[in-house]
Amino acid sequence: MSNDRTIEDTYAIRMMLQRLVLAGLKVALGCRDKRGVFQILFQEAGRIGVRLPPQDLEAWQLGGSESVSLAFEDRGFRFEAVVTCLGGAELDGVPCTAFTLPRSVRRADDNRLAFFAPDTATSVTFSNSRNAVLDGEIRGFGSDGFELALKDTGQKIEDVLRMGEESTLDLALEDGLLLTASARVAYYGVNVVGMKFTERVDKTLLGQYRNWLDTQQRIQAQRDRESFESGRTPSRGPALPGVRLWVDREPTILILTEREDFARHMAEALGRKFGILSLDYITGPVKPFLKPFPGADPDWGRIKLMVIHNHLRLASPLELSRQIVEQEKCPLPIILAGSDEDETLKRNRALAAGAVDYMPVEPFKILAILRKLDETLKLFA
């Protein structure tokens, strides 16, 4: 990314949006009094597809040529644009809404020093005014400074560096360039601190650093273009994930969630009694994902119960439950899982969507969860 705050290169815009598609990320849409965050399903020449289903499209009352604000984050930077609604669309059987490709996108975080984010954070050693030597990593670079994070994620950066405090760092860059420079805290970001070079930085060394930064931007841009043009990655939609086996035991429970830490926690807590599979669900029917895990049921394999977590990449838990029950004719019990707020309301909505119950998992109360799963399996045995 260059230091330009507005990007009008169509090719560059498509590459940015393609990264969001492949990463399974979401974009924010806004029109009049309506706001929402939705999965971006595809980008192609002239348009993008967003998982705004027909019922929501109707509720938004988006007519033809309606302008809609678009916001998203790419490589840690926030962008804004305006797109035009093209109406309903579909991707692999998933209903969505098509919008025009943005003609331009604008950086929404102009106050930041950084405008280039490396694909891998750069390690650095730095000190503070209390002579502590710390290990960090640079998440973003700019001509006049950089954004610094601690490698120790358990420590807060604001506890190490105060506003306006100076720091000396040793940064080993590619091509044998070693940058030893002083910088001052200019602002705090999310788990990072913006550091601006002080006037004491050697001008020759600073010039070498800026040349290095320009080279890295061009190298990254070339890699992006080659990857986009090569066809090594799909042009539409993220790669579908596979089911992950955590505990091999009967009866087996399938957990649908985008949160690997939640699936791991469930496996560790429940693995002595239940087998645990998890799926980071993206799109399409669920049944085909279960083919590697055959069982008595030719369609649903060894699965005896499904838990749909409230953290999903595409469909809402309610939409996914309806799909599995109504479209895929699943005879297995389905339990929706989430926070304990408004539990009665969420249970009623879960039942209306074809699930058999709602189970609070936030906070995580292992005995209550074990009892709920055990009772449900016995009821549907």
Buried (B, 14 or more C-beta within 10 A) or exposed (E): BEEEEEBEEBEBBBBBBBBBBBEBBBBBBBBEEEEBEBBBBBBBEEBBBBBBBEEBBEEBEBEEEBEBEBBBBBBBBBBBBBBBBBEBBEBEEBBBBBBBBBEBBBBBBEEBBBBBBBEEBBEBEBBBEEEEEBEBBBBBBBBBBBBBBBEEEEEEBEEBBEEEBBBBBEBEBEEEEEBEBBBBBBBBBEEBBBBBBBEEBEEEBBEBBBEBBBEBBEEBBEEBEEBBEEEEEEBEBBEBBEBBBBBEBEBBBBBBBBBEEBBBBBBEBBBEBBBBBBBBBBBBEBBEBBEEBEBEBEBBBBBBBBBBBBBBBBBBBBBBBBBBBEEEEBEBBBBBBBEBEEEEEBBEBBBEBBBBBBBBBEEEEEEBBBEBBBEBBEEEE
